[in-house]
Amino acid sequence: MEKKYIAYFSILLVGLLFIVRLFYIQVLDSKYKGSPLNNSAVTPKYDYPERGFIYDRNGVLIVANQPSYDVMVVPRDVKPLDTIEFCNLLKIDKEEFIKKYNKAKNYSPRLPSVFVAQLSKSDYAYLQEKMFKYKGFYIQKRSLRQYPIKSAANVLGYISEVTTTDLKNNEYYQQGELIGKNGVEKEYEAALRGVKGVKYIQKDRFNNVIGPYKGGAYDTLAIVGKDVNITLDIKLQKYAEDLMINKRGGIVAIEPSSGEILALVSTPTYDPNLLVGRERSKNYSKLDNDIHEKPMYDRALLAQYPPGSPFKVLNALIGLQEEVITTDTHFYCYGGFRYGRGSKAFMACHCGVYGSSIRLDMGIYKSCNAYFANTYKRIIEKYPTSSEGMKKWSEHVKSFGLGDFLHNDLSTGRRGVVPDDKLYNRYYPTFNWGASTTISNAIGQGEILTTPIQLANMTATIANKGFYFTPHIIKKIDNKPIQIDKFIQPKKTTIDAEHFVPVIEGMYNTVEKGTARWSKVKGIEICGKTGTAENPHGQDHSIFIAFAPKDNPKIAIAVFVENGYWGSRWAGPIATLMIEKYLKGEISRPWDEKRMFEGSLRDEYDKQLLAEQLGKELEAETE
């Protein structure tokens, strides 16, 4: 008897729950109240607006539109048809037809879905004449992207069909619609897409169209997407990409006075037109599966490298602020810096100044490891404990935006690594670590990792003598300048402005008579710093940071060239060529430009690939 009553009670409870739910949907929930979507005899037909154009900072068109046509299906309206004939027209097989139809039916029997996307003009013209034979199918016009300048693919992003996650997260979209993915297309999707229009078509019980629902009272017109101006100088962007042909790396150029990104380069790159049209999926898979070149990987925002010698200028600034050095403080270099217990460890130096007094200015332009190792040691040992010294040092470094995402309007990024006392306490829980243990931080090696955009931002901060504006890519929407608080409010460092003056002088002398003297540009006062980042997987990386002019800087830049040996070999010439191109519009060193255009590091990358393959083979043999 007890089991019988339990069964009765369960049935009663389930029935009550259904009644309550139906009451909520039909009476309390206003989601579909008064909406034509609540009427099964009504079918919506969408009108997709043209997506907004994208221009560069100077009004040059970099993303336009081209017409496209989708075959749509309303599953409940489909009548028996010659499937083979229809498949031939659409250039698909019967299995794909069934798969697409079932997907649309599962999504909604009465709502339209994309059946075949992005027909060409010729396919559309031929198919349009025959569509009357296939009930439940119709052609929907929309637009696809077109890239007149084959550049900045990593910045612009692309558009593709919405995913299941997109549909769950945003009620605006229907299955088969397009949405911005990555880059500007993703970040400014709401402005670029516009607002789709809709017409509600009413049908009778025989499924015949009888006209607009309620005389079109619920119909809406499409609103065209807003045009967007981004901060890139597309000529500079394209020039940088050409200089980086057959090289891997990242370049970021920033306007110091605003934080506007002038160039954001990642190479190898790809033609953005490859991700448009019916070949998009195939091309995307090919690009995404290229694990060696990684054209879809944005090295300017995601690649984390040791900053190398450019980081020395930051240690100089911290040393001045902490009053452990002055501009007249001198150290001696005997081919390097000896440190550690019993002074057995040795950091080599190639500054070429042996046994002579080295002050701050020469330390920077000769890039002396011994000078900055001594400076770093004094910073850490100024405080009672190494933990306190490291904590203070880390705070100074982070105030330049390192070790942070920068909170910009770019769709991806990494925070890099700035070591602090907590990190080393975890590394050495039973060991009394100190400046000698962490001495690689003195020259931008060790645990420090930075992305190209972070190093470019650090350079802009030095150019501004102690503050920066968040790097950003948006300039105008609908021809109206964008003023976003986090972009226009300056972020101050922990270093006083007065300390930047001698450091900037040292960077100026780096180009005039130091390690970057071969990249000097007549008529432009460039302040720079070369760098060579150690790389355990092959040749070292070539790095260069710079800003110009020295007074009232217009451009700050960071260049990373993977496996490029040393800073003045590849990164230095590329950076200074870009600076000259941007400031003067022409080049005074055509021989250097030609060398960069034609120069290749392909042999180095092939060696690296071969070493990886041999390593895998040896590993397989030992197993």
Secondary structure, 3 states (H helix, E strand, C coil): CHHHHHHHHHHHHHHHHHHHHHHHHHHHCCCCCCCHHHCCCEEEEEECCCCCCEECCCCCEEEEEEEEEEEEECHHHCCCCCHHHHHHHHCCCHHHHHHHHHHHHHHCCCCCEEEEEEECHHHHHHHHCCHHHCCCEEEEEEEEEECCCCCCHHHHCEEEECCHHHHHHCCCCCCCCEEEECHHHHHCHHHHHCECEEEEEEECCCCCEEEEHHHHCCCECCECCCCEEECCCHHHHHHHHHHCCCCCEEEEEEECCCCEEEEEEEECCCCHHHHCCCCHHHHHHHHHCCCCCCCCCCHHHHCCECCCHHHHHHHHHHHHHCCCCCCCCCEECCCEEEECHHHCEEEECCCCCCCCEECHHHHHHCCCHHHHHHHHHHHHHCCCCHHHHHHHHHHHHHCCCCCCCCCCCCCCCCCCECCCHHHHHHHCCCCCCCCCCCHHHHHCCCCCEECHHHHHHHHHHHHCCCEECCCECEEEECCEECCCHHHHCCEECCCCHHHHHHHHHHHHHHHHCCCCHHHCCCCCCCEEEEEEECCCCCCCEEEEEEEECCCCCCEEEEEEECCCCCCCCCHHHHHHHHHHHHHHCCCCCHHHHHHHHHCCCHHHHHHHHHHHHHHHHHHHHHC
